[in-house]
Amino acid sequence: MSSPENAAHDEGGDDDIIREQDRLLPIANVARIMKQAVPSNAKIAKDAKETVQEASDRCQQEKRKTINGEDIVWAMEALGFDQYGQLMKLYLQKYKEVTKVEKGHGDYGSSVYDATGVNGTFH
């Protein structure tokens, strides 16, 4: 009789292969974190949660603890949202330009909202 540990090996599986569900953050945890950043009545699409999961996975592989804008763009493109990924690259570039200017003037915050249309920063 074969043990569960040997089942994958007996079936020709590879011990080095990690199941996707073991590799990615649980979707419920991702949703809980994302809900903290949006208004209470906002809905978060499944695709958005999956994008954050992929970005988080990339960070884990690179041994980083913080997801940044480039990770989100990469995840969008990896999941097939190329057209949105290109738009996000442009938005991220403009956001960085504006925040760079604002940091130089010492008035960081209020005009970032005015110039970019966002309230807050990428984390």
C-alpha positions as a printed NumPy array, in Angstrom:
array([[  0.   ,   0.   ,   0.   ],
       [  1.309,   3.409,  -0.938],
       [  1.431,   6.319,   1.517],
       [  0.068,   9.773,   0.563],
       [  3.618,  11.123,   0.559],
       [  4.623,   8.597,  -2.091],
       [  1.452,   8.935,  -4.17 ],
       [  2.76 ,  11.788,  -6.304],
       [  6.086,  10.011,  -6.712],
       [  4.405,   6.707,  -7.627],
       [  2.311,   8.458, -10.265],
       [  5.372,   9.915, -11.901],
       [  5.017,  13.279, -10.127],
       [  8.017,  15.386,  -9.261],
       [  8.696,  16.275,  -5.631],
       [ 10.09 ,  19.652,  -6.743],
       [  6.798,  20.72 ,  -8.331],
       [  4.765,  22.919,  -5.997],
       [  1.018,  23.014,  -6.419],
       [ -0.356,  26.418,  -7.343],
       [ -2.607,  26.489,  -4.285],
       [  0.45 ,  25.946,  -2.065],
       [  2.48 ,  28.581,  -3.897],
       [ -0.044,  31.446,  -3.841],
       [ -1.474,  33.334,  -0.893],
       [ -4.982,  32.207,   0.007],
       [ -7.498,  34.272,  -1.971],
       [ -9.485,  35.067,   1.21 ],
       [ -6.392,  36.629,   2.788],
       [ -5.697,  38.637,  -0.352],
       [ -9.296,  39.875,  -0.409],
       [ -9.183,  40.854,   3.266],
       [ -6.026,  42.917,   2.744],
       [ -7.37 ,  44.558,  -0.412],
       [-10.671,  45.479,   1.274],
       [ -8.749,  47.561,   3.803],
       [ -7.596,  49.866,   0.993],
       [-10.957,  50.515,  -0.689],
       [-14.263,  52.003,   0.473],
       [-16.43 ,  49.574,   2.442],
       [-19.062,  49.382,  -0.305],
       [-16.515,  48.622,  -3.072],
       [-16.371,  45.221,  -4.742],
       [-13.06 ,  43.609,  -5.661],
       [-13.016,  41.532,  -8.849],
       [-11.632,  38.005,  -8.822],
       [ -9.129,  39.043, -11.515],
       [ -7.815,  41.783,  -9.233],
       [ -7.317,  39.299,  -6.397],
       [ -5.523,  36.891,  -8.727],
       [ -3.273,  39.702,  -9.917],
       [ -2.237,  40.484,  -6.349],
       [ -1.669,  36.767,  -5.726],
       [  0.684,  36.598,  -8.709],
       [  2.488,  39.764,  -7.661],
       [  2.911,  38.342,  -4.168],
       [  4.289,  35.11 ,  -5.594],
       [  6.851,  37.066,  -7.584],
       [  7.923,  38.88 ,  -4.429],
       [  8.267,  35.597,  -2.555],
       [ 10.414,  34.141,  -5.335],
       [ 12.631,  37.228,  -5.22 ],
       [ 12.667,  37.092,  -1.402],
       [ 10.994,  40.487,  -1.   ],
       [  8.218,  41.353,   1.437],
       [  6.627,  44.334,  -0.285],
       [  4.551,  44.301,  -3.466],
       [  5.257,  47.367,  -5.603],
       [  3.68 ,  48.821,  -8.727],
       [  6.039,  46.981, -11.064],
       [  4.989,  43.68 ,  -9.495],
       [  1.33 ,  44.46 , -10.192],
       [  2.12 ,  45.403, -13.802],
       [  4.144,  42.206, -14.244],
       [  1.307,  40.12 , -12.791],
       [ -1.256,  41.792, -15.043],
       [  0.803,  40.936, -18.091],
       [  1.495,  37.401, -16.824],
       [ -2.253,  36.824, -16.473],
       [ -2.956,  38.073, -20.003],
       [ -4.072,  41.629, -19.231],
       [ -1.449,  43.104, -21.56 ],
       [ -3.472,  46.146, -22.593],
       [ -4.086,  47.079, -18.958],
       [ -0.476,  46.335, -18.081],
       [  0.727,  48.863, -20.64 ],
       [ -1.649,  51.494, -19.274],
       [ -0.501,  50.764, -15.727],
       [  3.147,  51.12 , -16.788],
       [  2.38 ,  54.567, -18.155],
       [  0.382,  55.534, -15.058],
       [  3.121,  54.249, -12.745],
       [  5.762,  56.203, -14.639],
       [  3.73 ,  59.414, -14.374],
       [  2.994,  58.737, -10.706],
       [  6.712,  58.349,  -9.985],
       [  7.494,  61.574, -11.839],
       [  4.9  ,  63.517,  -9.846],
       [  5.927,  62.081,  -6.488],
       [  9.576,  62.743,  -7.287],
       [  8.762,  66.405,  -7.98 ],
       [  6.617,  66.625,  -4.844],
       [  9.336,  65.128,  -2.647],
       [ 11.729,  67.755,  -3.989],
       [  9.351,  70.57 ,  -2.999],
       [  8.657,  69.183,   0.448],
       [  4.883,  69.393,  -0.116],
       [  4.259,  65.684,  -0.451],
       [  0.674,  64.586,  -0.426],
       [ -2.071,  66.989,  -1.432],
       [ -0.894,  67.817,  -4.936],
       [ -0.084,  64.149,  -5.613],
       [ -3.816,  63.545,  -5.338],
       [ -4.555,  66.462,  -7.652],
       [ -1.987,  65.486, -10.278],
       [ -2.552,  61.74 , -10.408],
       [ -6.106,  61.247,  -9.251],
       [ -5.082,  58.817,  -6.524],
       [ -5.389,  59.145,  -2.838],
       [ -2.374,  57.467,  -1.303],
       [  0.559,  55.502,  -2.592],
       [  1.324,  52.101,  -4.049],
       [  2.417,  49.642,  -1.394]])
